């Protein structure tokens, strides 16, 4: 799996959740990389990046893992792969076709479904009605690992991810070219 693929399938909010960190509604949180008393770390979900205005730490999901784990880049990449789907073991073998790396179809299916699940979990965090629905039914959505598939879900996906979802049947392509959930 290439670094660009990791960055495509693993979002910064999933990484933060893994470490028990949650930004406020402005995308700010206490920086875990220095002694911080007021939130100085800004999270940018659209670009999957972060920047600390206190200590200067910045980067993408891999750099966040590397700084948080105090490890090498290679180890951070392996950790990122595990965060994409811990139940799926990524092999080092790649298929070659026309001198380009092609990811295995099984990995594409699992990674796309994992991204969908991550998006739904993040969706419930952004949806007051979904949270109220859970609360009324005495469901703790954080403990149950449930999500919400809101209307804005696809707006956060890039074209490659949408194409992959169409390929596995999660999305369907409408005559006007727009994708929609099955």
C-alpha positions in Angstrom: 0.0 0.0 0.0 1.4 3.4 -1.0 1.5 6.4 1.2 -1.0 8.3 -1.0 -3.4 5.4 -0.6 -3.0 5.5 3.2 -3.7 9.2 3.2 -6.7 8.7 1.0 -8.3 6.0 3.3 -7.3 7.2 6.7 -8.6 10.5 7.9 -7.2 12.7 10.7 -10.3 12.4 12.8 -10.0 8.6 12.9 -6.4 9.0 14.1 -7.4 11.4 16.8 -10.2 9.1 17.9 -7.6 6.2 18.2 -5.6 8.3 20.6 -8.6 9.4 22.6 -8.4 13.0 21.3 -11.4 15.1 20.2 -11.2 18.6 18.7 -13.7 21.2 19.7 -16.2 22.6 17.3 -13.6 24.9 15.9 -11.2 22.1 15.2 -8.9 23.0 18.1 -7.4 20.8 20.9 -4.7 20.7 23.4 -1.5 19.8 21.6 -0.3 16.3 22.7 3.3 17.2 21.5 4.1 19.9 24.1 2.8 21.1 27.5 -0.3 22.9 26.3 -2.7 24.7 28.6 -5.0 26.3 25.9 -5.9 24.6 22.7 -3.2 25.4 20.1 -3.4 22.4 17.7 -5.7 23.0 14.7 -7.2 20.1 12.8 -8.0 20.5 9.1 -10.3 17.5 8.2 -10.7 18.6 4.6 -6.9 18.3 3.9 -6.3 15.6 6.6 -3.6 17.8 8.2 -2.8 19.4 11.5 -0.8 22.4 12.7 0.2 23.5 16.2 0.5 27.2 16.7 2.4 26.7 19.9 5.2 24.2 19.1 5.1 24.3 15.3 4.3 20.6 14.9 2.4 20.0 11.6 1.8 17.5 9.0 -0.6 14.7 7.8 -1.9 11.5 9.4 1.4 9.7 9.1 3.3 12.6 10.7 0.8 12.8 13.5 1.2 9.1 14.3 5.0 9.4 14.1 5.0 12.3 16.6 2.5 10.7 18.9 4.2 7.3 19.0 7.7 8.8 18.9 8.6 6.4 16.2 10.2 6.2 12.7 8.3 7.1 9.6 8.2 3.4 8.5 6.7 2.4 11.9 4.1 5.2 11.6 3.2 4.0 8.1 2.7 0.4 9.4 0.5 1.8 12.3 -1.5 3.8 9.8 -2.1 0.7 7.7 -3.3 -1.1 10.9 -5.7 1.8 11.7 -7.3 1.6 8.2 -8.5 -1.9 9.0 -6.9 -3.8 11.9 -8.6 -7.1 10.9 -7.0 -7.0 7.5 -3.3 -7.9 7.1 -1.8 -5.9 4.3 0.7 -8.0 2.3 3.9 -6.6 0.9 3.1 -8.2 -2.5 1.6 -6.1 -5.2 0.4 -7.1 -8.6 2.2 -5.6 -11.6 0.3 -4.6 -14.7 1.7 -2.3 -17.4 4.7 -1.4 -15.1 2.3 0.2 -12.6 1.4 -1.1 -9.1 -2.2 -2.3 -8.9 -3.8 -2.8 -5.5 -5.6 -6.1 -5.0 -9.3 -6.0 -5.5 -9.9 -7.5 -2.0 -8.0 -4.7 -0.4 -9.9 -2.1 -2.4 -13.2 -3.6 -1.2 -12.2 -3.7 2.5 -10.5 -0.3 2.4 -13.6 1.3 0.8 -16.0 -0.3 3.3 -13.7 0.8 6.1 -13.7 4.4 4.9 -17.5 4.2 4.7 -17.7 3.0 8.3 -15.2 5.7 9.4 -17.3 8.4 7.6 -20.5 7.2 9.2 -18.9 7.2 12.7 -17.7 10.8 12.1 -21.1 11.7 10.7 -22.9 11.0 14.0 -20.4 13.3 15.7 -21.6 16.1 13.3 -25.3 15.4 13.5 -27.3 16.7 16.4 -30.5 14.9 15.3 -28.6 11.6 15.1 -27.2 12.1 18.5 -30.6 13.0 19.9 -32.1 9.9 18.3 -29.5 7.8 20.1 -30.0 9.6 23.4 -33.8 9.1 23.3 -33.2 5.4 22.9 -30.6 5.2 25.6 -27.9 4.3 23.1 -24.3 5.5 23.7 -23.1 5.9 20.1 -19.5 6.2 21.3 -19.5 2.8 23.0 -21.6 1.0 20.4 -19.5 2.1 17.5 -22.5 3.1 15.4 -22.7 5.9 12.8 -24.9 8.1 10.7 -25.1 8.2 7.0 -26.1 11.9 6.4 -26.6 13.7 3.2 -23.1 15.3 3.5 -21.3 12.0 3.6 -20.3 11.9 -0.1 -19.3 15.5 -0.2 -16.3 14.5 2.0 -15.2 11.7 -0.4 -12.8 12.3 -3.3 -13.6 11.0 -6.8 -11.3 7.9 -6.5 -13.0 6.8 -3.4 -16.5 7.3 -5.0 -15.3 5.3 -8.1 -14.1 2.5 -5.8 -17.5 2.5 -4.0 -19.3 2.2 -7.3 -17.0 -0.7 -8.3 -17.9 -2.7 -5.2 -21.6 -1.9 -5.4 -21.8 0.4 -2.4 -22.7 3.4 -4.6 -24.6 3.5 -7.9 -24.0 5.9 -10.7 -27.1 7.8 -11.8 -27.7 8.8 -15.4 -26.7 12.4 -14.6 -23.3 11.2 -13.4 -24.0 11.8 -9.7 -23.3 8.9 -7.3 -25.9 7.7 -4.8 -26.0 5.1 -2.1 -27.7 1.8 -3.0 
